[in-house]
Amino acid sequence: MNRAVIDIGTNTLLLLIVDGNQRRVVDLCRFGRLGKGLDASGNLSAESVAKSLEICREYRRVMDEHGVDAPRVVATQAMREAKNAASFVGPAEEILRAKLEIIAGQREAELAFLSVAKAGISELDGKAYVVVDVGGGSTEFITTDGARVVSAVSIPIGAVRLTERHLKGDPPSAAELAALEADIDDRLPELPLNVPIIGTAGTATTLAAVSLALSTYDPDKVTGFRLAPADVEALYHRLAAATVAERKAMTGMEAQRADVIAGGAAIYARIMRRTAAPVFIACDRGIRWGLVYEG
């Protein structure tokens, strides 16, 4: 029996359908950009709501084609924050024929950790590491000692939010990038030193896909892909120095992520620097997979 999970984020709406053995049947990503303008206004824009509801209609059709009745639907930072969240939630529930659960940052962090713990990255077994899930509006930081979760925290910084707040130029100016980096540095939580950083969600997988120059995205090649600290820093500076058009032309880049990828990459670069992490490891999993693994 197929099951479906929908993850409604600040930047994307994700649909995952798995079979009875938790094997991927459908894994779709669409860009609703629900968080567009949210940092400044506190509200979802009518344009973003309309676009995201159309994605919900597409996902309902796909689920019908695969025999899925009621999906599990969760929403994260944009819905936690928007004063007019109801303008999306009610219509989305009607379209999807399912209850939409707005999950807390702590819950989001726990699901991100579970998705990595079950992803089969064998070198992490029994080792301390930090899972970092950079989203559009928030970033989750989950520290494990290899046996248990030591801490899990959600901070309201993300690729869309930081781009709108700081990166006005195309490409951004040195002053804009300095302000971006200072903002990130001020908000990062205390993290352990000298342990691997495991990056999940779209920013992390895009960094891997661009590094691998994947003309066709391959989740199996992305999961477990390693970058040295200097390579993360260099990739961030490469993205920050490029125009949006130049980023779109990079092999491995999702065109709809090109305008905000530098802001997301900056978070990983600053974390690697702050913690003296020995390696960045990408994982093509996220909270949608955490929900699947919960059963």
Secondary structure as a PSIPRED ss2 file (coil, helix, strand):
# PSIPRED VFORMAT (PSIPRED V4.0)

   1 M C   1.000  0.000  0.000
   2 N C   1.000  0.000  0.000
   3 R E   0.000  0.000  1.000
   4 A E   0.000  0.000  1.000
   5 V E   0.000  0.000  1.000
   6 I E   0.000  0.000  1.000
   7 D E   0.000  0.000  1.000
   8 I E   0.000  0.000  1.000
   9 G C   1.000  0.000  0.000
  10 T C   1.000  0.000  0.000
  11 N C   1.000  0.000  0.000
  12 T E   0.000  0.000  1.000
  13 L E   0.000  0.000  1.000
  14 L E   0.000  0.000  1.000
  15 L E   0.000  0.000  1.000
  16 L E   0.000  0.000  1.000
  17 I E   0.000  0.000  1.000
  18 V E   0.000  0.000  1.000
  19 D C   1.000  0.000  0.000
  20 G C   1.000  0.000  0.000
  21 N C   1.000  0.000  0.000
  22 Q C   1.000  0.000  0.000
  23 R C   1.000  0.000  0.000
  24 R E   0.000  0.000  1.000
  25 V E   0.000  0.000  1.000
  26 V E   0.000  0.000  1.000
  27 D E   0.000  0.000  1.000
  28 L E   0.000  0.000  1.000
  29 C E   0.000  0.000  1.000
  30 R E   0.000  0.000  1.000
  31 F E   0.000  0.000  1.000
  32 G C   1.000  0.000  0.000
  33 R C   1.000  0.000  0.000
  34 L C   1.000  0.000  0.000
  35 G C   1.000  0.000  0.000
  36 K C   1.000  0.000  0.000
  37 G C   1.000  0.000  0.000
  38 L H   0.000  1.000  0.000
  39 D H   0.000  1.000  0.000
  40 A H   0.000  1.000  0.000
  41 S H   0.000  1.000  0.000
  42 G C   1.000  0.000  0.000
  43 N C   1.000  0.000  0.000
  44 L C   1.000  0.000  0.000
  45 S C   1.000  0.000  0.000
  46 A H   0.000  1.000  0.000
  47 E H   0.000  1.000  0.000
  48 S H   0.000  1.000  0.000
  49 V H   0.000  1.000  0.000
  50 A H   0.000  1.000  0.000
  51 K H   0.000  1.000  0.000
  52 S H   0.000  1.000  0.000
  53 L H   0.000  1.000  0.000
  54 E H   0.000  1.000  0.000
  55 I H   0.000  1.000  0.000
  56 C H   0.000  1.000  0.000
  57 R H   0.000  1.000  0.000
  58 E H   0.000  1.000  0.000
  59 Y H   0.000  1.000  0.000
  60 R H   0.000  1.000  0.000
  61 R H   0.000  1.000  0.000
  62 V H   0.000  1.000  0.000
  63 M H   0.000  1.000  0.000
  64 D H   0.000  1.000  0.000
  65 E H   0.000  1.000  0.000
  66 H C   1.000  0.000  0.000
  67 G C   1.000  0.000  0.000
  68 V C   1.000  0.000  0.000
  69 D C   1.000  0.000  0.000
  70 A C   1.000  0.000  0.000
  71 P C   1.000  0.000  0.000
  72 R E   0.000  0.000  1.000
  73 V E   0.000  0.000  1.000
  74 V E   0.000  0.000  1.000
  75 A E   0.000  0.000  1.000
  76 T C   1.000  0.000  0.000
  77 Q H   0.000  1.000  0.000
  78 A H   0.000  1.000  0.000
  79 M H   0.000  1.000  0.000
  80 R H   0.000  1.000  0.000
  81 E H   0.000  1.000  0.000
  82 A C   1.000  0.000  0.000
  83 K C   1.000  0.000  0.000
  84 N C   1.000  0.000  0.000
  85 A C   1.000  0.000  0.000
  86 A H   0.000  1.000  0.000
  87 S H   0.000  1.000  0.000
  88 F H   0.000  1.000  0.000
  89 V H   0.000  1.000  0.000
  90 G H   0.000  1.000  0.000
  91 P H   0.000  1.000  0.000
  92 A H   0.000  1.000  0.000
  93 E H   0.000  1.000  0.000
  94 E H   0.000  1.000  0.000
  95 I H   0.000  1.000  0.000
  96 L H   0.000  1.000  0.000
  97 R C   1.000  0.000  0.000
  98 A C   1.000  0.000  0.000
  99 K C   1.000  0.000  0.000
 100 L E   0.000  0.000  1.000
 101 E E   0.000  0.000  1.000
 102 I E   0.000  0.000  1.000
 103 I C   1.000  0.000  0.000
 104 A C   1.000  0.000  0.000
 105 G H   0.000  1.000  0.000
 106 Q H   0.000  1.000  0.000
 107 R H   0.000  1.000  0.000
 108 E H   0.000  1.000  0.000
 109 A H   0.000  1.000  0.000
 110 E H   0.000  1.000  0.000
 111 L H   0.000  1.000  0.000
 112 A H   0.000  1.000  0.000
 113 F H   0.000  1.000  0.000
 114 L H   0.000  1.000  0.000
 115 S H   0.000  1.000  0.000
 116 V H   0.000  1.000  0.000
 117 A H   0.000  1.000  0.000
 118 K C   1.000  0.000  0.000
 119 A C   1.000  0.000  0.000
 120 G C   1.000  0.000  0.000
 121 I C   1.000  0.000  0.000
 122 S H   0.000  1.000  0.000
 123 E H   0.000  1.000  0.000
 124 L H   0.000  1.000  0.000
 125 D C   1.000  0.000  0.000
 126 G C   1.000  0.000  0.000
 127 K C   1.000  0.000  0.000
 128 A C   1.000  0.000  0.000
 129 Y E   0.000  0.000  1.000
 130 V E   0.000  0.000  1.000
 131 V E   0.000  0.000  1.000
 132 V E   0.000  0.000  1.000
 133 D E   0.000  0.000  1.000
 134 V E   0.000  0.000  1.000
 135 G C   1.000  0.000  0.000
 136 G C   1.000  0.000  0.000
 137 G C   1.000  0.000  0.000
 138 S C   1.000  0.000  0.000
 139 T E   0.000  0.000  1.000
 140 E E   0.000  0.000  1.000
 141 F E   0.000  0.000  1.000
 142 I E   0.000  0.000  1.000
 143 T E   0.000  0.000  1.000
 144 T E   0.000  0.000  1.000
 145 D C   1.000  0.000  0.000
 146 G C   1.000  0.000  0.000
 147 A C   1.000  0.000  0.000
 148 R C   1.000  0.000  0.000
 149 V E   0.000  0.000  1.000
 150 V E   0.000  0.000  1.000
 151 S E   0.000  0.000  1.000
 152 A E   0.000  0.000  1.000
 153 V E   0.000  0.000  1.000
 154 S E   0.000  0.000  1.000
 155 I E   0.000  0.000  1.000
 156 P C   1.000  0.000  0.000
 157 I C   1.000  0.000  0.000
 158 G C   1.000  0.000  0.000
 159 A H   0.000  1.000  0.000
 160 V H   0.000  1.000  0.000
 161 R H   0.000  1.000  0.000
 162 L H   0.000  1.000  0.000
 163 T H   0.000  1.000  0.000
 164 E H   0.000  1.000  0.000
 165 R H   0.000  1.000  0.000
 166 H H   0.000  1.000  0.000
 167 L C   1.000  0.000  0.000
 168 K C   1.000  0.000  0.000
 169 G C   1.000  0.000  0.000
 170 D C   1.000  0.000  0.000
 171 P C   1.000  0.000  0.000
 172 P C   1.000  0.000  0.000
 173 S C   1.000  0.000  0.000
 174 A H   0.000  1.000  0.000
 175 A H   0.000  1.000  0.000
 176 E H   0.000  1.000  0.000
 177 L H   0.000  1.000  0.000
 178 A H   0.000  1.000  0.000
 179 A H   0.000  1.000  0.000
 180 L H   0.000  1.000  0.000
 181 E H   0.000  1.000  0.000
 182 A H   0.000  1.000  0.000
 183 D H   0.000  1.000  0.000
 184 I H   0.000  1.000  0.000
 185 D H   0.000  1.000  0.000
 186 D H   0.000  1.000  0.000
 187 R H   0.000  1.000  0.000
 188 L C   1.000  0.000  0.000
 189 P C   1.000  0.000  0.000
 190 E C   1.000  0.000  0.000
 191 L C   1.000  0.000  0.000
 192 P C   1.000  0.000  0.000
 193 L C   1.000  0.000  0.000
 194 N C   1.000  0.000  0.000
 195 V C   1.000  0.000  0.000
 196 P C   1.000  0.000  0.000
 197 I E   0.000  0.000  1.000
 198 I E   0.000  0.000  1.000
 199 G E   0.000  0.000  1.000
 200 T E   0.000  0.000  1.000
 201 A H   0.000  1.000  0.000
 202 G H   0.000  1.000  0.000
 203 T H   0.000  1.000  0.000
 204 A H   0.000  1.000  0.000
 205 T H   0.000  1.000  0.000
 206 T H   0.000  1.000  0.000
 207 L H   0.000  1.000  0.000
 208 A H   0.000  1.000  0.000
 209 A H   0.000  1.000  0.000
 210 V H   0.000  1.000  0.000
 211 S H   0.000  1.000  0.000
 212 L H   0.000  1.000  0.000
 213 A C   1.000  0.000  0.000
 214 L C   1.000  0.000  0.000
 215 S C   1.000  0.000  0.000
 216 T C   1.000  0.000  0.000
 217 Y C   1.000  0.000  0.000
 218 D C   1.000  0.000  0.000
 219 P H   0.000  1.000  0.000
 220 D H   0.000  1.000  0.000
 221 K H   0.000  1.000  0.000
 222 V H   0.000  1.000  0.000
 223 T C   1.000  0.000  0.000
 224 G C   1.000  0.000  0.000
 225 F C   1.000  0.000  0.000
 226 R E   0.000  0.000  1.000
 227 L E   0.000  0.000  1.000
 228 A C   1.000  0.000  0.000
 229 P H   0.000  1.000  0.000
 230 A H   0.000  1.000  0.000
 231 D H   0.000  1.000  0.000
 232 V H   0.000  1.000  0.000
 233 E H   0.000  1.000  0.000
 234 A H   0.000  1.000  0.000
 235 L H   0.000  1.000  0.000
 236 Y H   0.000  1.000  0.000
 237 H H   0.000  1.000  0.000
 238 R H   0.000  1.000  0.000
 239 L H   0.000  1.000  0.000
 240 A H   0.000  1.000  0.000
 241 A H   0.000  1.000  0.000
 242 A C   1.000  0.000  0.000
 243 T C   1.000  0.000  0.000
 244 V H   0.000  1.000  0.000
 245 A H   0.000  1.000  0.000
 246 E H   0.000  1.000  0.000
 247 R H   0.000  1.000  0.000
 248 K H   0.000  1.000  0.000
 249 A C   1.000  0.000  0.000
 250 M C   1.000  0.000  0.000
 251 T C   1.000  0.000  0.000
 252 G C   1.000  0.000  0.000
 253 M C   1.000  0.000  0.000
 254 E C   1.000  0.000  0.000
 255 A H   0.000  1.000  0.000
 256 Q H   0.000  1.000  0.000
 257 R H   0.000  1.000  0.000
 258 A C   1.000  0.000  0.000
 259 D C   1.000  0.000  0.000
 260 V C   1.000  0.000  0.000
 261 I H   0.000  1.000  0.000
 262 A H   0.000  1.000  0.000
 263 G H   0.000  1.000  0.000
 264 G H   0.000  1.000  0.000
 265 A H   0.000  1.000  0.000
 266 A H   0.000  1.000  0.000
 267 I H   0.000  1.000  0.000
 268 Y H   0.000  1.000  0.000
 269 A H   0.000  1.000  0.000
 270 R H   0.000  1.000  0.000
 271 I H   0.000  1.000  0.000
 272 M H   0.000  1.000  0.000
 273 R H   0.000  1.000  0.000
 274 R H   0.000  1.000  0.000
 275 T H   0.000  1.000  0.000
 276 A C   1.000  0.000  0.000
 277 A C   1.000  0.000  0.000
 278 P C   1.000  0.000  0.000
 279 V C   1.000  0.000  0.000
 280 F E   0.000  0.000  1.000
 281 I E   0.000  0.000  1.000
 282 A E   0.000  0.000  1.000
 283 C E   0.000  0.000  1.000
 284 D C   1.000  0.000  0.000
 285 R C   1.000  0.000  0.000
 286 G C   1.000  0.000  0.000
 287 I H   0.000  1.000  0.000
 288 R H   0.000  1.000  0.000
 289 W H   0.000  1.000  0.000
 290 G H   0.000  1.000  0.000
 291 L H   0.000  1.000  0.000
 292 V H   0.000  1.000  0.000
 293 Y H   0.000  1.000  0.000
 294 E H   0.000  1.000  0.000
 295 G C   1.000  0.000  0.000
